[in-house]
């Protein structure tokens, strides 16, 4: 399989350099370009056609949300992930409504950042777990409730059980466990098991 092509946009050169070094060290990811403004990000995205674009939220001139709107409209095949230091509810909602595939904090670990790029490239939603509840509050809506069986599966995931072990505990097949997990990921707006457990606990959906 070909590498995931990434474009980085941030108005601070030092931040760009750090993110580039972080991503280039991962197998299967290639940083194909960088931009110092929203306007430049749009132009470079159209020229390079990257798989994933990491956009700073607040830059001089066109901000990350406006750049996201342009990119999503012109390049539906590219996934935009906002990377920022800000956790304001309104900004999160604006970014998601503009079509961003995710929202990460710059303090995210290397593993989280790389995982986010990989998830976005697959078409999954990427959201730092601590921001999930804020997004729902900003939307003024409660998250979709989990079914009893979905909670059972997630509770066992939290205990460290594998899908096969969970199936044995609940007397269902491993494939059925995977189906419940995929439904849970979608309801919680996450893309992996750990984030699902953390988010469900934060929202009081697990004991």
C-alpha positions in Angstrom: 0.0 0.0 0.0 1.2 3.5 -0.7 2.1 5.9 2.1 -0.5 8.3 3.5 0.3 11.7 2.1 0.1 14.6 4.6 0.0 18.3 4.3 0.8 20.4 7.4 -0.5 24.0 7.8 0.6 26.1 10.8 1.8 29.7 11.0 4.6 28.9 13.4 7.6 27.3 11.5 8.9 25.6 14.7 5.6 23.9 15.2 5.5 22.7 11.6 9.1 21.4 11.9 8.1 19.5 15.1 5.0 17.9 13.5 6.9 17.0 10.4 9.7 15.3 12.3 7.0 13.4 14.4 5.1 12.2 11.4 8.1 11.4 9.1 9.4 9.0 11.8 6.3 6.8 11.3 6.1 4.0 8.7 3.5 4.6 6.0 3.3 8.3 6.4 4.9 10.9 4.1 4.7 14.7 4.6 4.3 16.0 1.1 4.1 19.7 1.9 3.6 22.5 4.4 1.9 25.8 4.5 2.1 28.9 6.8 -1.4 30.2 6.3 -5.0 29.1 5.5 -4.8 30.6 2.0 -1.5 28.7 1.3 -3.0 25.5 2.7 -5.9 25.7 0.2 -3.5 26.3 -2.7 -1.1 23.6 -1.7 -3.8 21.1 -1.0 -5.2 21.6 -4.5 -1.7 21.1 -6.0 -0.6 18.2 -3.9 -3.9 16.3 -3.4 -2.9 14.9 0.1 -4.8 12.2 1.9 -4.8 14.1 5.2 -4.3 17.8 5.9 -3.4 18.9 9.5 -4.6 22.5 9.9 -3.9 24.9 12.7 -7.1 26.5 13.8 -6.0 30.1 14.2 -3.8 31.6 11.6 -3.4 35.1 10.2 -5.8 35.8 7.3 -7.9 32.7 6.5 -8.3 30.6 9.6 -8.4 26.8 9.8 -12.2 26.6 9.7 -12.5 28.7 6.5 -9.6 26.8 5.0 -11.4 23.5 5.9 -14.6 24.7 4.2 -12.7 25.5 1.0 -10.7 22.2 1.0 -13.7 20.0 1.8 -15.7 21.6 -1.0 -12.9 21.4 -3.6 -11.2 18.1 -2.5 -13.8 15.7 -1.1 -11.2 12.9 -1.1 -8.9 14.8 1.4 -9.5 14.6 5.1 -8.9 17.6 7.3 -7.9 17.3 10.9 -7.7 20.5 13.0 -4.7 20.6 15.3 -4.7 23.4 17.9 -4.0 24.5 21.4 -7.6 25.8 21.9 -10.4 23.8 23.4 -13.2 26.3 23.0 -16.6 24.7 22.5 -17.6 27.0 19.6 -14.4 26.4 17.7 -14.8 22.6 18.0 -18.3 22.8 16.6 -17.3 25.2 13.8 -14.5 22.9 12.7 -16.7 19.8 12.7 -19.6 21.6 10.9 -17.1 22.9 8.3 -16.4 19.3 7.4 -13.2 18.5 9.5 -12.7 14.8 10.0 -11.2 15.5 13.5 -10.0 17.9 16.1 -6.8 17.3 18.0 -4.8 19.2 20.6 -1.2 20.1 19.9 -0.3 18.5 23.2 -1.3 15.1 21.8 1.3 12.4 22.0 3.2 11.1 19.0 1.2 7.9 19.1 -2.1 9.9 19.2 -1.0 12.1 16.3 0.1 9.2 14.1 -3.0 7.3 15.0 -5.2 10.3 14.1 -3.6 10.6 10.7 -4.1 6.9 10.0 -7.7 7.0 11.2 -8.6 10.1 9.2 -7.1 8.4 6.1 -9.4 5.5 6.6 -12.4 7.8 6.8 -12.8 7.6 10.6 -13.7 10.5 12.8 -10.8 11.7 15.0 -11.5 13.5 18.2 -9.3 13.9 21.3 -11.3 12.1 24.0 -11.3 15.1 26.4 -13.0 17.1 23.7 -15.9 14.7 22.9 -18.1 15.9 25.7 -17.5 19.5 24.8 -18.6 18.8 21.2 -21.9 17.4 22.4 -22.4 20.3 24.8 -21.7 22.7 22.0 -24.3 21.0 19.8 -26.8 21.3 22.7 -27.6 17.6 22.4 -27.1 14.5 24.3 -25.0 11.7 22.7 -26.9 8.7 21.4 -27.4 6.3 24.2 -25.7 2.9 24.1 -27.7 -0.3 24.2 -27.3 -2.6 27.2 -25.3 -5.1 25.1 -23.1 -2.3 23.8 -22.4 -1.2 27.4 -21.6 -4.8 28.3 -19.1 -5.1 25.5 -17.5 -1.7 26.4 -17.3 -2.6 30.0 -15.4 -5.8 29.2 -13.1 -3.8 26.8 -12.3 -1.6 29.8 -11.3 -4.7 31.7 -8.7 -5.5 29.0 -10.5 -8.4 27.4 -9.9 -9.2 23.7 -12.8 -9.5 21.3 -12.6 -13.3 21.5 -12.7 -13.2 25.3 -15.6 -10.8 25.3 -17.5 -13.1 23.0 -16.9 -16.0 25.4 -18.1 -14.0 28.3 -21.3 -12.9 26.6 -21.9 -16.1 24.5 -21.7 -14.3 21.2 -19.3 -14.6 18.3 -16.2 -12.5 17.9 -17.7 -11.0 14.7 -20.7 -9.9 16.7 -18.5 -8.2 19.3 -16.8 -6.3 16.5 -20.2 -5.2 15.2 -21.2 -3.9 18.6 -17.9 -2.0 18.9 -18.3 -0.4 15.5 -21.8 0.8 16.4 -20.4 2.1 19.7 -17.6 4.0 18.0 -20.1 5.7 15.7 -22.4 6.7 18.5 -19.5 8.1 20.6 -17.7 9.7 17.7 -14.5 7.9 18.4 -12.3 5.6 16.3 -10.7 3.1 18.7 -11.4 1.0 21.8 -9.5 3.1 24.3 -11.2 6.3 23.3 -14.6 4.6 23.4 -14.1 3.5 27.0 -12.8 6.8 28.1 -15.5 8.8 26.4 -18.3 6.5 27.7 -16.9 6.9 31.3 -16.7 10.7 30.9 -20.3 10.8 29.9 -21.5 8.5 32.6 -22.4 5.7 30.3 -20.3 3.1 32.1 -20.1 2.5 35.9 
